Amino acid sequence: MQFDRNAIDAMPQRQRAHFINSLSGYKSANLIGTQDAEGHHNLAIVSSVFHLGANPPLIGLIFRPHSVERHSLENMLATGHFTLNQVNGDIYRQAHQSSARYPRQISEFAAVGLTPETLPDIKAPFVGESHLKLALQLVEVQTLCNDTELVIGEIQTVIVPATAVAADGHVAIESLDAVAVSGLDHYHLGHPLERLEYAKPDRAVRSLVPPEQQ
Amino acid sequence: MQFDRNAIDAMPQRQRAHFINSLSGYKSANLIGTQDAEGHHNLAIVSSVFHLGANPPLIGLIFRPHSVERHSLENMLATGHFTLNQVNGDIYRQAHQSSARYPRQISEFAAVGLTPETLPDIKAPFVGESHLKLALQLVEVQTLCNDTELVIGEIQTVIVPATAVAADGHVAIESLDAVAVSGLDHYHLGHPLERLEYAKPDRAVRSLVPPEQQ
C-alpha cells in the first residue's frame, strides 16, 4: 500500500504519531538518569539514542519539545551529567511507566519501582536493575529545525558484565536481555541471526566467528 | 565490570569501535538508495536512522566522515532525494555486503544482488526486496562536533503492506521480518513482548489491546 504525503497529513494526530514513529524501525530502549542541583533524582525512558562516534566516544539523543523528558534536559544543563541505562526484559514495564507525567517533585525511581545507584563524582543516578549503564558528560545541546533538541554526550564510564564483552570488543547485548522499541509502545527482545565479517568488494559476505570461538 | 575513560581510550582502534558501537543498543537496519545527477544508482546500509518528528514527518541519520556512505550524501545533495528501505531477514546479508568499498561507477544493487525500483518524480531508487520503503526529501545537512554529518529528511511516500498497519496507525514491523543491528555487525530479528498503554501517573502500567483485537 502506498501512503503519499496528503494521506499522512490527513491522519488524526495520534494515528500519525503511531504510524510515523513506527517507520524508523527498531529503536534502543534506555532510561536516562539525572538529578537537579539539589540532588533530586529524575528518570525517563528515551528511544532516540544513537551512536555518534567511538573516538571520542559520543552518543546523541533527541528530546522532543514539551515532552516529559524536559526535566531530564534541565537537570543535564544544571549538572553537566547524565546516565543511560539499557532497558531489559525484567524492567521494560517500569521503564515505560516512567514516561507518565509525574510532578517535578516526584522521583520516577520511587514511583515506578527502580533503584537509584550513585558513584562518587557522577552527578546523575544509574538504574540498579539495568545490565548496561553509561555515565556521560554533556557536550552540546542544539535546537533542530522542528524545535527538537539534539543532545550530545561523551561517555565517561561503562558498567557491563565482563562475560558480555567479546575479545574483539563487541558487547552481546542479547545476553543482557536488552529490549528494543518499535513505534511508541511496542517492546521486543532480540533474536540473534549472526555476526558478519567486515565486507570487502572482492569477496562474498561471510559469517564472523568471534576469536574466542575459533 | 567498570570501564573508565582511560580504559576506553587505551583500547586498540577496532576493539574500541566494536565496544562503543555496541553501547547504544539495538539499531534499525536500513538501506539508503540514491542516484547521481546522471541517474546511476547507489545503495548503502545505515544503522543510524532515528525518528525526529511526526508532523511534519522527519527522520534523521548520521554519516560518518570518510565512510562509504559519502557517495550517498553527495547524491542526496545533487538530487535532493533519497529512499530508506528496511532490511529484513531475507536480505540482511546482501545489505551488509553493500558496506564494502565499491568503486563509484559500480551499482551496489547489482554487486550485492538487490533490485532497484523507481517511481515517477522520485529521484532515488527503492529496494524491491524491502517490505517497508520510504521516499524522503532532503531538508538539511549539518556538520556536528566530531565531523559527522546530521542529515534530516522529510518523508514524502511510504510503501508498506496494508496488513502490517494497525487501525491506530502502529506498524507491526516484526510481521515484516524487520532486522536490527547491534554493534558493527550483529543482526537480529525482533521477538515481540507486548504493546503497553500510554502511561499515566495515577494508574499502573497495562498491556495495550489494539482496537482490531478488542
HADDOCK unambig.tbl for C-alpha pairs under 7 A between the chains (distance, minus, plus):
assign (segid A and resid 1 and name CA) (segid B and resid 159 and name CA) 5.59 0.50 0.50
assign (segid A and resid 1 and name CA) (segid B and resid 160 and name CA) 5.38 0.50 0.50
assign (segid A and resid 1 and name CA) (segid B and resid 161 and name CA) 5.32 0.50 0.50
assign (segid A and resid 1 and name CA) (segid B and resid 162 and name CA) 5.48 0.50 0.50
assign (segid A and resid 2 and name CA) (segid B and resid 157 and name CA) 6.96 0.50 0.50
assign (segid A and resid 2 and name CA) (segid B and resid 158 and name CA) 5.72 0.50 0.50
assign (segid A and resid 2 and name CA) (segid B and resid 159 and name CA) 4.54 0.50 0.50
assign (segid A and resid 2 and name CA) (segid B and resid 160 and name CA) 6.64 0.50 0.50
assign (segid A and resid 3 and name CA) (segid B and resid 157 and name CA) 5.70 0.50 0.50
assign (segid A and resid 3 and name CA) (segid B and resid 158 and name CA) 5.05 0.50 0.50
assign (segid A and resid 3 and name CA) (segid B and resid 159 and name CA) 6.38 0.50 0.50
assign (segid A and resid 4 and name CA) (segid B and resid 156 and name CA) 6.06 0.50 0.50
assign (segid A and resid 4 and name CA) (segid B and resid 157 and name CA) 4.53 0.50 0.50
assign (segid A and resid 4 and name CA) (segid B and resid 158 and name CA) 6.46 0.50 0.50
assign (segid A and resid 5 and name CA) (segid B and resid 156 and name CA) 5.06 0.50 0.50
assign (segid A and resid 5 and name CA) (segid B and resid 157 and name CA) 6.02 0.50 0.50
assign (segid A and resid 15 and name CA) (segid B and resid 168 and name CA) 5.17 0.50 0.50
assign (segid A and resid 15 and name CA) (segid B and resid 169 and name CA) 4.56 0.50 0.50
assign (segid A and resid 16 and name CA) (segid B and resid 54 and name CA) 6.59 0.50 0.50
assign (segid A and resid 16 and name CA) (segid B and resid 169 and name CA) 6.31 0.50 0.50
assign (segid A and resid 17 and name CA) (segid B and resid 54 and name CA) 5.47 0.50 0.50
assign (segid A and resid 18 and name CA) (segid B and resid 168 and name CA) 6.93 0.50 0.50
assign (segid A and resid 18 and name CA) (segid B and resid 169 and name CA) 5.07 0.50 0.50
assign (segid A and resid 18 and name CA) (segid B and resid 170 and name CA) 4.72 0.50 0.50
assign (segid A and resid 19 and name CA) (segid B and resid 169 and name CA) 4.47 0.50 0.50
assign (segid A and resid 19 and name CA) (segid B and resid 170 and name CA) 4.91 0.50 0.50
assign (segid A and resid 19 and name CA) (segid B and resid 171 and name CA) 6.17 0.50 0.50
assign (segid A and resid 20 and name CA) (segid B and resid 54 and name CA) 5.55 0.50 0.50
assign (segid A and resid 20 and name CA) (segid B and resid 57 and name CA) 6.51 0.50 0.50
assign (segid A and resid 21 and name CA) (segid B and resid 51 and name CA) 6.26 0.50 0.50
assign (segid A and resid 21 and name CA) (segid B and resid 54 and name CA) 6.95 0.50 0.50
assign (segid A and resid 22 and name CA) (segid B and resid 170 and name CA) 6.18 0.50 0.50
assign (segid A and resid 22 and name CA) (segid B and resid 171 and name CA) 5.56 0.50 0.50
assign (segid A and resid 24 and name CA) (segid B and resid 28 and name CA) 6.78 0.50 0.50
assign (segid A and resid 24 and name CA) (segid B and resid 49 and name CA) 6.37 0.50 0.50
assign (segid A and resid 24 and name CA) (segid B and resid 50 and name CA) 5.85 0.50 0.50
assign (segid A and resid 24 and name CA) (segid B and resid 51 and name CA) 5.88 0.50 0.50
assign (segid A and resid 25 and name CA) (segid B and resid 28 and name CA) 5.04 0.50 0.50
assign (segid A and resid 25 and name CA) (segid B and resid 173 and name CA) 6.95 0.50 0.50
assign (segid A and resid 26 and name CA) (segid B and resid 26 and name CA) 6.76 0.50 0.50
assign (segid A and resid 26 and name CA) (segid B and resid 27 and name CA) 6.07 0.50 0.50
assign (segid A and resid 26 and name CA) (segid B and resid 28 and name CA) 4.82 0.50 0.50
assign (segid A and resid 26 and name CA) (segid B and resid 180 and name CA) 6.08 0.50 0.50
assign (segid A and resid 27 and name CA) (segid B and resid 26 and name CA) 6.05 0.50 0.50
assign (segid A and resid 27 and name CA) (segid B and resid 27 and name CA) 5.68 0.50 0.50
assign (segid A and resid 27 and name CA) (segid B and resid 28 and name CA) 6.27 0.50 0.50
assign (segid A and resid 28 and name CA) (segid B and resid 24 and name CA) 6.78 0.50 0.50
assign (segid A and resid 28 and name CA) (segid B and resid 25 and name CA) 5.05 0.50 0.50
assign (segid A and resid 28 and name CA) (segid B and resid 26 and name CA) 4.81 0.50 0.50
assign (segid A and resid 28 and name CA) (segid B and resid 27 and name CA) 6.27 0.50 0.50
assign (segid A and resid 48 and name CA) (segid B and resid 50 and name CA) 6.35 0.50 0.50
assign (segid A and resid 49 and name CA) (segid B and resid 24 and name CA) 6.37 0.50 0.50
assign (segid A and resid 50 and name CA) (segid B and resid 24 and name CA) 5.86 0.50 0.50
assign (segid A and resid 50 and name CA) (segid B and resid 48 and name CA) 6.35 0.50 0.50
assign (segid A and resid 51 and name CA) (segid B and resid 21 and name CA) 6.26 0.50 0.50
assign (segid A and resid 51 and name CA) (segid B and resid 24 and name CA) 5.88 0.50 0.50
assign (segid A and resid 54 and name CA) (segid B and resid 16 and name CA) 6.61 0.50 0.50
assign (segid A and resid 54 and name CA) (segid B and resid 17 and name CA) 5.49 0.50 0.50
assign (segid A and resid 54 and name CA) (segid B and resid 20 and name CA) 5.56 0.50 0.50
assign (segid A and resid 54 and name CA) (segid B and resid 21 and name CA) 6.97 0.50 0.50
assign (segid A and resid 57 and name CA) (segid B and resid 20 and name CA) 6.52 0.50 0.50
assign (segid A and resid 93 and name CA) (segid B and resid 205 and name CA) 6.60 0.50 0.50
assign (segid A and resid 96 and name CA) (segid B and resid 199 and name CA) 6.94 0.50 0.50
assign (segid A and resid 97 and name CA) (segid B and resid 199 and name CA) 5.34 0.50 0.50
assign (segid A and resid 97 and name CA) (segid B and resid 205 and name CA) 5.86 0.50 0.50
assign (segid A and resid 99 and name CA) (segid B and resid 199 and name CA) 6.14 0.50 0.50
assign (segid A and resid 100 and name CA) (segid B and resid 199 and name CA) 4.76 0.50 0.50
assign (segid A and resid 100 and name CA) (segid B and resid 200 and name CA) 4.61 0.50 0.50
assign (segid A and resid 100 and name CA) (segid B and resid 201 and name CA) 5.16 0.50 0.50
assign (segid A and resid 101 and name CA) (segid B and resid 200 and name CA) 6.58 0.50 0.50
assign (segid A and resid 101 and name CA) (segid B and resid 201 and name CA) 6.06 0.50 0.50
assign (segid A and resid 102 and name CA) (segid B and resid 201 and name CA) 5.64 0.50 0.50
assign (segid A and resid 156 and name CA) (segid B and resid 4 and name CA) 6.07 0.50 0.50
assign (segid A and resid 156 and name CA) (segid B and resid 5 and name CA) 5.07 0.50 0.50
assign (segid A and resid 157 and name CA) (segid B and resid 2 and name CA) 6.95 0.50 0.50
assign (segid A and resid 157 and name CA) (segid B and resid 3 and name CA) 5.70 0.50 0.50
assign (segid A and resid 157 and name CA) (segid B and resid 4 and name CA) 4.53 0.50 0.50
assign (segid A and resid 157 and name CA) (segid B and resid 5 and name CA) 6.02 0.50 0.50
assign (segid A and resid 158 and name CA) (segid B and resid 2 and name CA) 5.72 0.50 0.50
assign (segid A and resid 158 and name CA) (segid B and resid 3 and name CA) 5.04 0.50 0.50
assign (segid A and resid 158 and name CA) (segid B and resid 4 and name CA) 6.46 0.50 0.50
assign (segid A and resid 159 and name CA) (segid B and resid 1 and name CA) 5.58 0.50 0.50
assign (segid A and resid 159 and name CA) (segid B and resid 2 and name CA) 4.53 0.50 0.50
assign (segid A and resid 159 and name CA) (segid B and resid 3 and name CA) 6.38 0.50 0.50
assign (segid A and resid 160 and name CA) (segid B and resid 1 and name CA) 5.36 0.50 0.50
assign (segid A and resid 160 and name CA) (segid B and resid 2 and name CA) 6.63 0.50 0.50
assign (segid A and resid 161 and name CA) (segid B and resid 1 and name CA) 5.30 0.50 0.50
assign (segid A and resid 162 and name CA) (segid B and resid 1 and name CA) 5.47 0.50 0.50
assign (segid A and resid 168 and name CA) (segid B and resid 15 and name CA) 5.16 0.50 0.50
assign (segid A and resid 168 and name CA) (segid B and resid 18 and name CA) 6.92 0.50 0.50
assign (segid A and resid 169 and name CA) (segid B and resid 15 and name CA) 4.55 0.50 0.50
assign (segid A and resid 169 and name CA) (segid B and resid 16 and name CA) 6.30 0.50 0.50
assign (segid A and resid 169 and name CA) (segid B and resid 18 and name CA) 5.07 0.50 0.50
assign (segid A and resid 169 and name CA) (segid B and resid 19 and name CA) 4.47 0.50 0.50
assign (segid A and resid 170 and name CA) (segid B and resid 18 and name CA) 4.72 0.50 0.50
assign (segid A and resid 170 and name CA) (segid B and resid 19 and name CA) 4.91 0.50 0.50
assign (segid A and resid 170 and name CA) (segid B and resid 22 and name CA) 6.16 0.50 0.50
assign (segid A and resid 170 and name CA) (segid B and resid 183 and name CA) 6.27 0.50 0.50
assign (segid A and resid 171 and name CA) (segid B and resid 19 and name CA) 6.17 0.50 0.50
assign (segid A and resid 171 and name CA) (segid B and resid 22 and name CA) 5.55 0.50 0.50
assign (segid A and resid 173 and name CA) (segid B and resid 25 and name CA) 6.93 0.50 0.50
assign (segid A and resid 180 and name CA) (segid B and resid 26 and name CA) 6.08 0.50 0.50
assign (segid A and resid 183 and name CA) (segid B and resid 170 and name CA) 6.29 0.50 0.50
assign (segid A and resid 185 and name CA) (segid B and resid 195 and name CA) 5.24 0.50 0.50
assign (segid A and resid 185 and name CA) (segid B and resid 196 and name CA) 5.43 0.50 0.50
assign (segid A and resid 186 and name CA) (segid B and resid 194 and name CA) 5.76 0.50 0.50
assign (segid A and resid 186 and name CA) (segid B and resid 195 and name CA) 4.13 0.50 0.50
assign (segid A and resid 186 and name CA) (segid B and resid 196 and name CA) 6.60 0.50 0.50
assign (segid A and resid 187 and name CA) (segid B and resid 192 and name CA) 6.19 0.50 0.50
assign (segid A and resid 187 and name CA) (segid B and resid 193 and name CA) 5.46 0.50 0.50
assign (segid A and resid 187 and name CA) (segid B and resid 194 and name CA) 5.66 0.50 0.50
assign (segid A and resid 187 and name CA) (segid B and resid 195 and name CA) 6.22 0.50 0.50
assign (segid A and resid 188 and name CA) (segid B and resid 190 and name CA) 5.71 0.50 0.50
assign (segid A and resid 188 and name CA) (segid B and resid 191 and name CA) 5.16 0.50 0.50
assign (segid A and resid 188 and name CA) (segid B and resid 192 and name CA) 4.26 0.50 0.50
assign (segid A and resid 188 and name CA) (segid B and resid 193 and name CA) 5.07 0.50 0.50
assign (segid A and resid 189 and name CA) (segid B and resid 190 and name CA) 5.89 0.50 0.50
assign (segid A and resid 189 and name CA) (segid B and resid 191 and name CA) 4.97 0.50 0.50
assign (segid A and resid 189 and name CA) (segid B and resid 192 and name CA) 6.43 0.50 0.50
assign (segid A and resid 189 and name CA) (segid B and resid 193 and name CA) 6.95 0.50 0.50
assign (segid A and resid 190 and name CA) (segid B and resid 188 and name CA) 5.71 0.50 0.50
assign (segid A and resid 190 and name CA) (segid B and resid 189 and name CA) 5.89 0.50 0.50
assign (segid A and resid 190 and name CA) (segid B and resid 190 and name CA) 4.93 0.50 0.50
assign (segid A and resid 190 and name CA) (segid B and resid 191 and name CA) 5.78 0.50 0.50
assign (segid A and resid 191 and name CA) (segid B and resid 188 and name CA) 5.15 0.50 0.50
assign (segid A and resid 191 and name CA) (segid B and resid 189 and name CA) 4.97 0.50 0.50
assign (segid A and resid 191 and name CA) (segid B and resid 190 and name CA) 5.78 0.50 0.50
assign (segid A and resid 191 and name CA) (segid B and resid 191 and name CA) 6.08 0.50 0.50
assign (segid A and resid 192 and name CA) (segid B and resid 187 and name CA) 6.19 0.50 0.50
assign (segid A and resid 192 and name CA) (segid B and resid 188 and name CA) 4.26 0.50 0.50
assign (segid A and resid 192 and name CA) (segid B and resid 189 and name CA) 6.43 0.50 0.50
assign (segid A and resid 193 and name CA) (segid B and resid 187 and name CA) 5.48 0.50 0.50
assign (segid A and resid 193 and name CA) (segid B and resid 188 and name CA) 5.08 0.50 0.50
assign (segid A and resid 193 and name CA) (segid B and resid 189 and name CA) 6.95 0.50 0.50
assign (segid A and resid 194 and name CA) (segid B and resid 186 and name CA) 5.80 0.50 0.50
assign (segid A and resid 194 and name CA) (segid B and resid 187 and name CA) 5.69 0.50 0.50
assign (segid A and resid 195 and name CA) (segid B and resid 185 and name CA) 5.23 0.50 0.50
assign (segid A and resid 195 and name CA) (segid B and resid 186 and name CA) 4.13 0.50 0.50
assign (segid A and resid 195 and name CA) (segid B and resid 187 and name CA) 6.23 0.50 0.50
assign (segid A and resid 196 and name CA) (segid B and resid 185 and name CA) 5.42 0.50 0.50
assign (segid A and resid 196 and name CA) (segid B and resid 186 and name CA) 6.59 0.50 0.50
assign (segid A and resid 199 and name CA) (segid B and resid 96 and name CA) 6.94 0.50 0.50
assign (segid A and resid 199 and name CA) (segid B and resid 97 and name CA) 5.33 0.50 0.50
assign (segid A and resid 199 and name CA) (segid B and resid 99 and name CA) 6.15 0.50 0.50
assign (segid A and resid 199 and name CA) (segid B and resid 100 and name CA) 4.76 0.50 0.50
assign (segid A and resid 200 and name CA) (segid B and resid 100 and name CA) 4.60 0.50 0.50
assign (segid A and resid 200 and name CA) (segid B and resid 101 and name CA) 6.59 0.50 0.50
assign (segid A and resid 201 and name CA) (segid B and resid 100 and name CA) 5.17 0.50 0.50
assign (segid A and resid 201 and name CA) (segid B and resid 101 and name CA) 6.07 0.50 0.50
assign (segid A and resid 201 and name CA) (segid B and resid 102 and name CA) 5.64 0.50 0.50
assign (segid A and resid 205 and name CA) (segid B and resid 93 and name CA) 6.59 0.50 0.50
assign (segid A and resid 205 and name CA) (segid B and resid 97 and name CA) 5.86 0.50 0.50
